[in-house]
Amino acid sequence: MVAPVIRVTTEGSAPRLIHPTTSRIRIGRALDNDVVLDDPYVDPYHAVLDTREPGQWLLKDLDSRNGTRQGRGHIENVQLESGAQLTLGKSHIQVFSRDHETAPALSLYDLEHRLISHDGIALMISLFLILAGLSGITLYTAYDGGEVRLETIISILAGALFGPVIVAGFWALIGRLLRGQSRFRALVNITLVALIIPLLVEPVLYALYFNLPGASSLFLLVTALNVVVGGAYLYVVLTIATRLTPWVRQFSTAAVVLAAVAMFSITQWSSRDDFVHHPAYDGRMMHPTLLLRSGISNDQFMAVLPELFDHASMMATDDS
């Protein structure tokens, strides 16, 4: 039988392919082996792979100190098939027949490759600066005249900056477990983009709400924006961190989005005026942070509220 092809992966080294010329293949750390493993946890003469019998590959461990593992179990004698993976010390070998079916080439233009190509450090730094700037603008425009503590600003900005790293780290761990690759930088960049988009779009929605006649349903629009961005983000990270098929990714994303919409609908239904002791507040009297037409300042707005409430009370008394 023709000797197999062996792929060797040793800790700290790039994988390499070995084409033995003998049917009795010796594996170990000694230099006279057919497959030499530069691994201090591998015995000088660790194992023998016998391929002399047609259709059978028999691997025998030579009473090595740390043993030979296939999966999680230790083995002494085992019959192997093409593609079998073994662990010797801290090294990994995979045995292939020379006619082993090889997967087709990956596309440079599919979604996964396009996503993982955005893993540059320069891009990450740029996105962090954009997120920090947008967070600072949000803090400034939301200022209501009250006391602002430095530690409060630091904690908000730190949460905005470290939050994406923590979330991306979680998905990177999933990727390491399921794919053997963390792709941390790409996940950080994608997480930053998912956070930046709402910060850019929400002010536009607020501006339309407060400045266009008849504009309504601001909360619904903001919620729809977050659901769309969240669904797209989930699909993207599933593409990078898992080996799920496109159909399974689409189904999983749709299920999560539908669950979010259902929870939102239930919350909105249960908070209707029919089920509460006071009418829901639509935000129309709140001082807008992005008022484009003429208006009054926040302090002036707060100053006239007592007069407005007194006027409303008088009108209610007159009607009764």
Secondary structure as GFF3:
##gff-version 3
##sequence-region A 1 320
A	DSSP	beta_strand	5	9	.	.	.	ID=ss1
A	DSSP	beta_strand	16	18	.	.	.	ID=ss2
A	DSSP	beta_strand	24	28	.	.	.	ID=ss3
A	DSSP	beta_strand	35	36	.	.	.	ID=ss4
A	DSSP	beta_strand	47	50	.	.	.	ID=ss5
A	DSSP	beta_strand	57	61	.	.	.	ID=ss6
A	DSSP	beta_strand	68	70	.	.	.	ID=ss7
A	DSSP	beta_strand	73	75	.	.	.	ID=ss8
A	DSSP	beta_strand	77	80	.	.	.	ID=ss9
A	DSSP	beta_strand	84	88	.	.	.	ID=ss10
A	DSSP	beta_strand	91	96	.	.	.	ID=ss11
A	DSSP	alpha_helix	111	116	.	.	.	ID=ss12
A	DSSP	alpha_helix	121	141	.	.	.	ID=ss13
A	DSSP	alpha_helix	150	179	.	.	.	ID=ss14
A	DSSP	alpha_helix	184	211	.	.	.	ID=ss15
A	DSSP	alpha_helix	218	241	.	.	.	ID=ss16
A	DSSP	alpha_helix	246	270	.	.	.	ID=ss17
A	DSSP	three_ten_helix	273	275	.	.	.	ID=ss18
A	DSSP	alpha_helix	298	319	.	.	.	ID=ss19
###
